[in-house]
């Protein structure tokens, strides 16, 4: 299956989120993974052609990833 550029960006961001969750403590790792899954599931209903909304959510997700990948963040709920 061939993905569009935005679809590849979304999948890439999701993989980055999961990679960052692996850097966290084993006990809290499921919290980070479920948070990422929940955030991405919120966008499932978006129209594939609503580029502005998708790009906005991508930027928001990248900011959140940057914030939560900080070593000072120990847990997320």
C-alpha positions, 0 to 999 in steps of 0.5 A: 500500500502506498501512503501519501506524504501526510500519512507517512508523516503521521506514521513516522510521528507515531513510531517516534512516540513509541520509540521514546516510550521505550526510553522510559521506565518499564513500569510507566511505559504502558502509560506513555504508549496508551497516551500516544495511542489515544491521541492518535485515535482521536484523529481517526475520524478526520477527513483525509483531505482536511490538510490544515487540521492534519498538519495542525495535529502533526505540529501539536504531536511533535511539540508534545513528543518533544516535551514528553521525551524530556528526561524530567518527565517520569510519568504521564496519565 
